[in-house]
Amino acid sequence: MTRLVNRAEEGRQTHELAEVLEIMDEKDTLKKWAGGCRLPLEEWAWLNRHGIFEEPRLREYAAPFPPKPLISNVSGLTNEQDFAQHGVDIYAALTAASPRPLTEYENILDFGCGCGRLARMFKGHPHRITGCDVDPRHVSWIGENLDYMRAVRTAVHPPLPFERDEFDLVIGISVFTHMNELSQDGFLDELHRITAPGGRLLLTVHGSTALKRAKEEKGIYDMLSVDGDRFAEACDRFRENRHAFILQHGHLTQLPPGNAKGPEAGKQTLLTRGWHFLRRRLRVSQTPQEGAYEYGITFIPEAYITERWTRWFRVEEIRKGAIHNFQDIVVLRPEKGSSR
C-alpha cells in the first residue's frame, strides 16, 4: 500500500512539473518565479522542495546551497534536497506562527542563522534581512553567496552588535535549545534590547513534545547524544518546571581557563556538571566571557517560559511541536518602557 501511495504522489508531482514546464516559455511565468518568497507559500514551497531538483532550469529562482560539510555541520543532513526540505518546513511553520506575513516585516534578524537553512527561503524578500552566527565559516559563506542578506559574526556571549530597537522580527531556530540558563538570560535580555516596540520574536525550544519523544523513541534519544544520568536529571528538573540543560562536549563547549583551581578535577567537573557549576563551587574568578562556554541540549517547560521569560516579553503563544513535531515555537512581544 505504501508503495502505491508513493507512486501516486510521484505521479502527482510529475503532473505538476509537466504543467509548469508547459508554460515556462511564457515571459510572465518566468517573472513569477523570480518573486521568491513573495510567491504564495504553496508555490514557493513546491519550487524549493521539488521543482529545482526535477527541472534544472528552475534552479536560478532559488537560493544556492552551501557546501555539504556546512550542511552537515548545522543539520546533520547529507544532501541538498533534505536540507531544502527542512528549510521549507521551518519557513512554513514560522509563517503559520507569525501574526502577519513574513514578507511584511521590514527588518528581520535570523539569530543563529547557520549556513542558511532558513535564510535560503528569504530570497526575494522586499525588505532587510540580517543573519548572525558564531561560526565564521557560516558567516563567510552567506556573505559571499546570499546577496539579499547581511551576515554578521557574533560571539558566544552577549552583547550583540546591533542597535536598540533595530528589528521588527527576530527569529531564533535551534538556539535556545542548546543554551544553559545563564546564556539564555543574557541573550533574552539582548533580544529584548534590539527588538522594536510592537515587534515579534519567534524562538524555538525543546518543550514537552520533544522531551516525550526523547524518552519514548530510541532514534530521537540517540540523535540527541546525551549522557543517560544527565538526561534523567534533566527530566526531573523539567518535571519541576525548571530549566533543564545537559552539557555536551561539541565544538562550542570550551574548557575553563588554565589557572582555575585543580585543573584536572575542574575539567572533569565541567564535563559532568558544567561551567556555571564549576565557577560557583571552585570559586573561579573569571567571568563567562573570559573563561569558558557551555553548549548542550536544553529542555524548557511551558510554565517556566510563562514565568521567567515574561521578565522581558509578553508570551503570546506557544505552538507545541510546530517544527517536525519536535521543537515548539514561542511567539513573543517585547515589553518596553514602564510596562516591562
GUDREN-91808 format. One record per residue: x, y negated, z negated of N, C-alpha, C, O in turn; residue in one letter. Coordinates in steps of 0.2 Angstrom, whole numbers, plus 5000, padded with zeros to 4 digits. Each point is the difference from the previous one (the first is absolute). Layout:
! GUDREN-91808
XYZXYZXYZXYZA ...
END
This chain:
! GUDREN-91808
500450065000499649945000500449945000499949955004M 500750054992500449944999500349995007500149945002T 500150115002500349995006499649975005500149965004R 499250064996499549975004499949934999499949965004L 500150024989499949934999500649965002499949955003V 500750084996500649965003499949995007500249955002N 499650105002500050005007499549945002500149975005R 499350034991499549955002500249934998499949965004A 500550034991500349944998500549985006500049945002E 500450115000500549985005499749985007500249965003E 499250084998499649985006499749935000500049965004G 499850024990499749934999500549955001499949955003R 500750064994500649955000500250005008500149945002Q 499950115001500250005007499549965004500249975005T 499250044994499549965003500049934999500049965005H 500250024989500149934998500649975004499949955002E 500650094998500649985003499949995008500249955003L 499450105000499849995007499649945001500149965005A 499550024991499649945001500449944999499949955004E 500650054992500449944999500449995006500149955003V 500250115000500550005005499649985007500349975004L 499150054996499649985006499949935001500049975006E 500149994989499949935001500649964998500049944999I 500650095000500649974997500249955006500449954998M 499550065008500249955005499749945000500249955003D 499250044994499749944999500349954996500250024994E 499949925008500449954997499849994993500349994995K 499050005004499749984994500150064995500149984994D 499950085008500150054995500850004997500050014994T 500449985011500749994997500149954995500450014995L 499349935006500049954996499750024993500249984995K 499350065005499650024994500550044996500049994994K 500450065008500450034996500649964997500250024995W 499949935008500549954998499849964994500449974996A 498950045002499849974994500250034993499949964995G 500450105006500350034993499450004995499550035001G 500749954993499650014994499349965001499650014995C 500449945010499449975000499450045004499549985000R 500750085003499650045003499550034994500250004994L 499250025008499650044995500450064997500450035004P 499549984990500450054996500050075004500550035000L 498949995002500050065004500550015006500350055001E 499749895002500450005006500850004999500450035003E 499749934992500749994998500350064996500550025001W 499050024996500250064996500150055006500550044999A 499149975006500150055005500649995004500450045001W 499849895000500649995004500650034996500450035003L 499649954991500650024996500050084998500550024999N 498950015000500050074998500150045006500450055000R 499349935006500050055006500349975006500450035004H 499349914998500249975006500750005002500250025006G 500249954990500749995002500450075000500550005003I 499250054995500450065000499750045006500450055002F 499149945001499750035005500149975007500050035005E 500149904995500149965006500549954999499949954996E 500750075007500649954999499949935001500349954997P 499250045008499949935002499749954994500049945001R 499750104994499749964995500549984994499949974996L 500750065005500549994994500249934999500149984995R 499949985011500249934999499549964996500249944997E 499250085002499549974996500050014992499649974997Y 500850085001500150014993500749984998500549995004A 499650014990500749984997500550065001499850065000A 500849925000500550065001500150044994499749984994P 500650085006500150044994500749994998500549995004F 499650014989500750014997500350065002499750055002P 501049964997500350065001499850054995499749994995P 500350075007499850064996500350004993499650024995K 501049975004500349994993499649954995499950024994P 499949935009499649954996499350024999499849994995L 499950045010499450034999499950054994499650004996I 500950045004500150054995500149974993499850024995S 500649935005500249974994499449974996500050004994N 499549975010499549974997499450044999499549994996V 500450065008499450045000500150084999499550034999S 501149995002500150075000499850045007500050065000G 499749905004499850025007500650015005500549974999L 499350075006500650015005499849995007500550005004T 498949974997499949985007499649945001499649984995N 500449995010499749945001499250005000499749954997E 500050105005499350015000499750004993499549974999Q 500850074997499850004993500149944996499649974997D 500949995005500249944997499549955002499749964996F 500150045011499549955002499350024997499649954998A 500250115001499450024997499949984993499549974998Q 501150034998500049974993499949935001499649974996H 500749995008499949935001499349985001499749964997G 500050085008499349995001499550014994499649964999V 500550104998499650014994500149954995499549984997D 501150005001500149944995499649945003499749974996I 500450015010499749945002499250005000499749954998Y 500150115004499250015000499849994992499549974999A 500850064997499850004993500149934997499549984996A 501049985006500049934998499549965003499749964996L 500150065010499549965003499350014996499649954999T 500350114999499450024997500049964993499549994997A 501150015000500049974993500049925000499849974995A 500450005010500149935000499349975001499650025003S 500349924993499449975000499849965007499549985001P 501150015003499949975007500550035005500450044997R 499549965009500450035005500849984999500149944998P 500350115003500749984999500349955004500549974999L 499250025007500249965005499849924998500349965003T 499350044992499849934998500549974995500049944998E 500450104999500549974995500549975003500350025006Y 499949924992500549965003500750014998500549985004E 499750054991500650014997500150064996499850004994N 500450065009500050064997500750034998500449995004I 499650034990500750044998499950074999499550024997L 500950025007500050074999500650014995500650015002D 499250004992500550014994500250075000499650054998F 501149965003500250075001499850035007499750055000G 500549915005499850025007500350065003499850035005C 500849994992500450065003500249985007500249955001G 499850105003500249995007499449995005500050015006C 499449974991499549985004499450055001499649995005G 500350064991499450045001499449975000499650015005R 500349944991499449965000500149945005499549985004L 501149994995500149945004499950015008499849955003A 500350114999499950015007499349985002499949985006R 499650034990499349995001499849935000499549985003M 501049974995499849935001500249975006500049945001F 500350105004500149975006499449965003499550035000K 500649915003499549965002499649964995499549975002G 500750034992499749964995500049935002500649975002H 498949994997500049935002500449954995500149945002P 500150094992500349954996500650034997500450045004H 499949944990500650014998500150074996499650014995R 500850035007500250064996500750004997500449995004I 499650034990500750004997500150074997499550034997T 501050005003500250074997500649994996500549975001G 499550064993500650004996500150074997499650044999C 501149985000500250064998500750004997500449955001D 499750104995500750004996500550035005500650004998V 499250045007500550045004500249965006499649985004D 501050004996500349965006499950035007499949965005P 500150114995499950035007499349995002499949985006R 499650024990499349985002499949935002499749995005H 500649964991499949935002500349995006499849965004V 500850074997500449995007499650025006500049975005S 499750094994499750035006499349965001499949985006W 499850004989499449965002500249935003499649985004I 500949994993500249945003500250005007499949955003G 500350114999500350005007499550035005500049995006E 499450044991499650035004499249985000499650015005N 500249964990499349984999500049925000500149974995L 499950015011500149925001499449964997500049945000D 499450094998499549974997500049994993499549984996Y 501050055001500150004992500749984998500550015003M 499449954991500649984997500250054995499650024996R 501050005004500350054995500549974995500449975002A 499550054992500449974994500250054996499650044998V 501149965000500250054995499949974993500249954999R 499650104997499949984993500350044996500350065002T 499849934991500350044995499650044997499350005000A 500950054996499650054996499749964994499650034996V 500649915002499849974995499749935002500249975005H 499350004991499849935002500649954999500550024997P 499449925006499449975003500050025008500550025002P 499049975001499950005007500249945003499849944998L 500550065008500249945004499549965004500149985006P 499350014991499449975003499849944996500150004994F 499549965009499749944997499450014996499650055001E 500249914994499450014996499449995005500049965004R 499550084995499450005004500150015008499649975004D 500950064997500250015008499650045004499949995006E 499850064991499650065004499350004998499849994994F 499850025011499350014998499850075000499450024998D 501050035004499950074999500750034999500549995004L 499550054991500650044998499850075000499650024997V 500850025007499950075000500650044997500649985002I 499350074994500550044997499850075000499750034996G 500650015009499950075001500650044997500549995002I 499350064994500550044997500649964997500650025001S 499249934995500549964996499950014993500550034996V 498949955001499950014993499950084999499950014994F 500150035010500050074999500750034998500050064999T 500549895001500750034998500349954995500650014999H 499049954998500449954995499850024993499550034998M 501049964998499950004993499649944997499949955004N 499950054990499549954998500449935000499749955001E 500950054997500449935000500049975007499949945001L 500350105004500049985007499349985002499949955003S 499650094995499349985002499849934998499849965004Q 500350034990499849944997500449945003499749955001D 500950065000500449945003499849995007499949945002G 499950115002499849995007499349985000499849965005F 499850064991499349975000500049934998499649965003L 500850024993500149934998500249965006499849945002D 500750085002500249975006499550005006499949955003E 499750104998499550015005499449954998499749965004L 500250034989499549954998500349935002499649965003H 501050034996500349935002500049985007499849955002R 500350105003500049995007499450015004499949985006I 499550044990499450015004499649934998499949984995T 499850005011499649944999499450014997499750055000A 500049894997499350014997499550025005500049975005P 499650074993499550035005500350065004499650035004G 501049984996500350055004499950074997499650014995G 500650045008499950074998500650045000500549985004R 499550074992500650055000499750075001499450024996L 500950025008499850075001500650044998500450015004L 499650024990500550044997499850074999499550014998L 501050045004499850074999500350034993500549974998T 499250074999500250044994499850075001499650025004V 500850024992499850074999499550004994500249994994H 499250025007499550004995499850074998500350055001G 499049964997499850074998499950055006500150064999S 499849915007500050055005500650035002500150065001T 500549904999500650025001500350054995500350055001A 499549934992500350044995499650075000500350054999L 499149955002499650065001500350055005500050064999K 500149915007500350045005500750034999500250055001R 500249914995500650024998500050064995500450045001A 499149964995499950054995499850065003500150064998K 499449945008499750055002500350035007499850065002E 500649905001500250025007500850015000500349954999E 499950115002500850014999500349955006500649984998K 499150025008500449965005500149934998500549975001G 499050004996500049934997500549994995500449965000I 499650094995500550004994500750005003500449974998Y 499750085007500750015002500249945004500649985000D 498949985004500249945003500249954996500549965002M 499350034992500149954995500750014997500449964998L 499950115002500650014998500249974993500449964999S 499250064996500149984993500150054995499950065001V 500549934994500150044995499450034996499549954999D 500450115000499450034997499849974993499449984999G 501150014997499949984993499849925000499549984997D 500849995008499949925000499349995003499649964999R 500250095006499350005003499550014994499549975000F 500650084996499550014995500049944995499449984998A 501149995000500049944996499649945004499649974997E 500550035009499649955004499350015000499649954999A 500250115001499350025000499749984993499449985000C 501050034995499749984993500049925000499549984997D 500949995006500049924999499449985005499649954997R 500350085008499449985005499450014996499549965000F 500450104997499450024996499949954994499449984998R 501149985000499949954995500049935003500049954996E 499950055010499949945004500649954999500049945000N 500650105001500649965000500450015006499850045004R 500649914998500550005006500450074999500350014995H 499750035011500350064999500650015006499850015006A 500849974992500550005005500550064999500250024994F 500050015011500550065000500649985004500049995006I 500650014990500649985004500250055005500050064998L 500249915008500350055005500749975001500249954998Q 500250095005500749995001500249995008500450025002H 499149945001500149985007500549955001500449984996G 499549995011500549955002500049934996500549975000H 498950024997500049934997500150004992500149954997L 499950115000500250014993500749994999500450035003T 499849924993500749984999500250014993499550004995Q 501150035003500250024994500149934996500149955003L 499950064990500249944996500749975001500450045003P 499749904995500749985000500550044997499950034995P 500849965007500550054997500249984993500250054997G 499649895000500249994994499450024995500149984994N 499450055008499550024995500350054995500450045002A 499349964992500350054995499950075002499450025002K 501150024997499950075001499850025007499450025001G 501049965004499850015007499750065002499650015004P 500750054994499850065002499350024997499550025003E 500449964990499450014997499549955003499450025001A 500849925001499649955003499750025006499449995002G 501150045002499850025007499550065000499550005003K 500550054992499650054999499349974998499550035002Q 500549924993499449984998499649965006499450005000T 501049965004499749975006499650055004499549995002L 500950074999499750055005499450034997499550025004L 500449984990499450044997499549954997499450015001T 500849934997499549964997499949935003499549965000R 501150015003499949945004500449944997500250004994G 500049965010500449944998499749964995500349974995W 499050015005499749964995500150034993500249974995H 499750105005500150044994500849994997500149994994F 500350025011500749994998500249934997500450004995L 499349955008500249934998499750004993500449974995R 499050055003499749994994500450044994500149984995R 500050095007500350044995500849994999500250014994R 500149985011500849994999500249935000500649984999L 498949975001500149934999500549975005500549974999R 499450065008500449975005499849935001499449985001V 501149975000499949935000499749985007499749955000S 500550085005499949985007499249995001499750054998Q 500149905006499450005003499950055005500550025003T 498950004999499950045006500349985006500350045004P 499749894997500349975006500850015001500350015005Q 500050004989500750014999500250075000500650025000E 498950024998500250074999499750055005500350005006G 499250044992499850055005499249995002499749954998A 500150095006499350005002499750075001500450055001Y 499049954997499750075000499550005005499649965002E 500450105002499550025005499750074999500450044997Y 499049965004499750074998499350005003499849975005G 499850084992499350015002499649974994500150014994I 499449955008499649974995499250015001499850005005T 499950024989499350015000499749944995500249994995F 499249985008499849944996499250014999499750005006I 500150014988499250004999499649945002500349954999P 499150065003499649945002499949964994500049945000E 499950094994499949964994500649964998499949944998A 500750085003500649964999500049945005500249954998Y 499650065008500049955005499549944998500249945000I 499250084998499549954999500249974993499749944999T 500750094997500249964994500749965001500049954997E 500550085006500649975000500149955006500349954999R 499550085007500149965006499649935000500149965004W 499450044992499649944999500349944997499749954999T 500950064998500449954998500249955006500149944999R 499950095007500249965006499449995005500049955003W 499650104997499550015006499350024997499950024995F 499649965009499450035000499950065004500250005006R 499750064991499950065004499350005003499550014996V 500549995010499450005004499750075002499450015000E 501150035001499850075002500650054999500549985001E 499350084997500550055001499750065004499650034998I 500749975008499850055005500450074999500550015003R 499250044994500350064998500250045006499550015004K 501150024996500250045006499949975007499950045005G 500149904995499949965007500550025005499850005006A 500850014992500550025005500150085000500350024995I 499550015010500250085000499750044994500350054998H 499149924999499850034994500550014995500050054997N 500449905002500650014996500149934996499950004994F 500349955009500249944997499349955000499650005004Q 500349974990499549954999500249935003500649995000D 498949975002500249935002499649964995499450004999I 501049964998499849954995499949935003500549985003V 498950004997499949935003500049954995499650004995V 500849955006500149954994499949935003500149995006L 499849964989499949935002500449974994499950014995R 500649945007500449974995499649964995499649955003P 500550054991499749954995500549945000500650014997E 499249945005500449945000499849944995499450004999K 501149964998499849954996499750024994500250054997G 499349915000499750014994499650074999499950024995S 500050015011499650065000500450064998499850054999S 500949945002500450064999500050024993500350054998R 
END
